[in-house]
Amino acid sequence: MTDKLVEALNRLLNIDLQSHQIYLQAAAWAGEHHLDGTKAFLLRHATEELGHMHRTFEYLHDRDLKITFAAIPAPSFAANDVTGLLREIAAHEAKVTAVVNAAVDLARAENDHDAFQFLQWFVAEQREEEALFRTIIDKVGLLADAPGRLYFIDEELGRQAHKS
């Protein structure tokens, strides 16, 4: 495997670790705003992101490749409401998708079939993540300024957190 592809896989590992922290910070934001269902939903996603990082870690290790951790900037949100928070998370997921796609492009260009196959799981996962947040944001929009809007959003995200 070329150094460029190893670097791309390490970028994936690091952005998933960053995603873990972003979801934790978002969960803390939700907790501060007494949105327990939203907090649970975001904590579940934090755990998933850590699992994604472990998946890449094990892959690099199995191929006897160098694993390099980068400094992770402290996450912060400019959001004033749950919709803004979800939009910021969706924007981050789009960045993750770009990292995955760049790694896939490199694996394909270098004819590294093993890396290409490994990355297909991440391609499917990112499609699901982006669709999930797009759907949630769209549904939140359906509620507009309805009375109890925040309560219904929090309840639905709490139900999402407990789905298997």
C-alpha positions in Angstrom: 0.0 0.0 0.0 1.3 3.4 -0.9 2.0 6.1 1.7 -0.8 8.2 0.2 -3.4 5.5 0.8 -2.1 4.8 4.4 -2.4 8.6 5.0 -6.0 8.6 3.6 -6.9 5.7 5.9 -5.4 7.4 8.9 -7.4 10.5 8.0 -10.5 8.3 8.1 -9.5 6.9 11.5 -8.9 10.4 12.8 -12.1 11.9 11.5 -14.1 9.1 13.1 -12.4 9.8 16.4 -13.2 13.5 15.9 -16.8 12.5 15.1 -16.9 10.6 18.4 -16.0 13.8 20.2 -18.4 15.9 18.2 -21.3 13.6 19.1 -20.3 13.6 22.7 -20.2 17.4 22.7 -23.5 17.5 21.0 -24.9 15.2 23.6 -23.6 17.5 26.3 -25.3 20.4 24.6 -28.6 18.4 24.5 -28.2 17.5 28.2 -27.6 21.2 29.1 -30.9 22.0 27.4 -32.8 19.1 29.2 -33.3 17.2 25.9 -32.7 13.7 27.3 -34.0 11.8 24.2 -31.7 13.9 22.0 -28.8 13.3 24.4 -29.4 9.5 24.3 -29.6 9.6 20.5 -26.3 11.5 20.2 -24.5 9.3 22.8 -25.5 6.2 20.8 -24.0 7.8 17.7 -20.8 8.8 19.6 -20.4 5.1 20.5 -21.0 4.1 16.8 -18.3 6.6 15.6 -15.8 5.1 18.1 -16.6 1.7 16.6 -15.9 3.1 13.1 -12.5 4.3 14.3 -11.8 0.9 15.8 -12.7 -0.8 12.5 -10.1 1.3 10.6 -7.5 0.8 13.5 -7.9 -3.0 13.2 -7.7 -2.9 9.4 -4.4 -0.9 9.5 -3.1 -3.2 12.2 -4.0 -6.3 10.2 -2.2 -5.0 7.2 0.8 -4.1 9.3 0.5 -0.4 8.4 1.4 2.6 10.5 -1.4 4.0 12.7 -1.1 7.8 13.3 -3.3 9.7 15.6 -3.6 13.5 14.9 -4.5 16.2 17.3 -8.3 16.7 17.4 -9.7 20.2 17.8 -12.1 20.7 20.6 -15.7 20.5 19.3 -18.0 23.4 19.6 -21.4 24.4 18.3 -22.8 27.7 17.3 -26.4 26.3 17.4 -29.1 28.1 19.3 -31.6 25.3 18.9 -31.9 21.6 18.2 -32.4 22.2 14.5 -29.2 24.2 14.3 -27.4 21.4 16.2 -28.6 18.8 13.8 -27.6 20.9 10.8 -24.1 21.3 12.2 -23.8 17.5 12.7 -25.2 16.9 9.2 -22.5 19.2 7.8 -19.8 17.3 9.7 -21.2 14.0 8.3 -20.8 15.4 4.8 -17.1 16.1 5.6 -16.7 12.4 6.7 -18.3 11.3 3.4 -15.7 13.4 1.6 -12.8 11.7 3.5 -14.3 8.3 2.7 -14.7 9.1 -0.9 -11.1 10.4 -1.2 -9.9 7.1 0.3 -12.0 5.1 -2.1 -10.7 7.0 -5.1 -7.1 6.4 -4.0 -7.7 2.7 -3.4 -9.3 2.4 -6.8 -6.5 4.4 -8.5 -3.9 2.3 -6.9 -5.7 -1.0 -7.7 -5.7 -1.9 -4.0 -8.7 -4.2 -4.1 -8.5 -5.1 -0.4 -8.6 -1.5 0.7 -11.3 -0.7 -1.8 -13.4 -3.6 -0.5 -12.8 -2.5 3.1 -13.9 1.0 2.4 -17.2 -0.1 0.9 -18.7 -0.6 4.3 -17.9 3.1 5.1 -19.5 4.2 1.8 -22.8 2.5 2.8 -22.5 3.7 6.4 -22.1 7.3 5.2 -25.1 7.1 2.9 -27.2 5.9 5.9 -25.8 8.6 8.2 -26.5 11.4 5.7 -30.0 10.1 5.0 -30.8 9.8 8.7 -29.9 13.4 9.4 -31.6 14.7 6.3 -34.8 12.8 7.3 -34.6 14.0 10.9 -34.1 17.7 9.8 -36.9 17.4 7.3 -39.3 16.0 10.0 -38.3 18.7 12.4 -39.2 21.2 9.7 -42.7 19.7 9.4 -43.4 20.7 12.9 -42.6 24.4 12.1 -43.7 26.4 15.1 -46.2 23.8 16.4 -46.9 23.9 20.2 -44.8 21.2 21.9 -42.4 21.0 18.9 -39.3 20.5 21.0 -41.0 17.9 23.2 -42.0 15.8 20.1 -38.5 16.1 18.6 -36.9 15.0 21.8 -39.3 12.1 22.2 -38.7 10.9 18.6 -34.9 11.1 18.9 -35.2 9.2 22.2 -37.1 6.5 20.4 -34.4 6.5 17.7 -31.7 6.0 20.4 -33.3 2.8 21.6 -33.7 1.2 18.2 -31.5 -1.8 17.6 
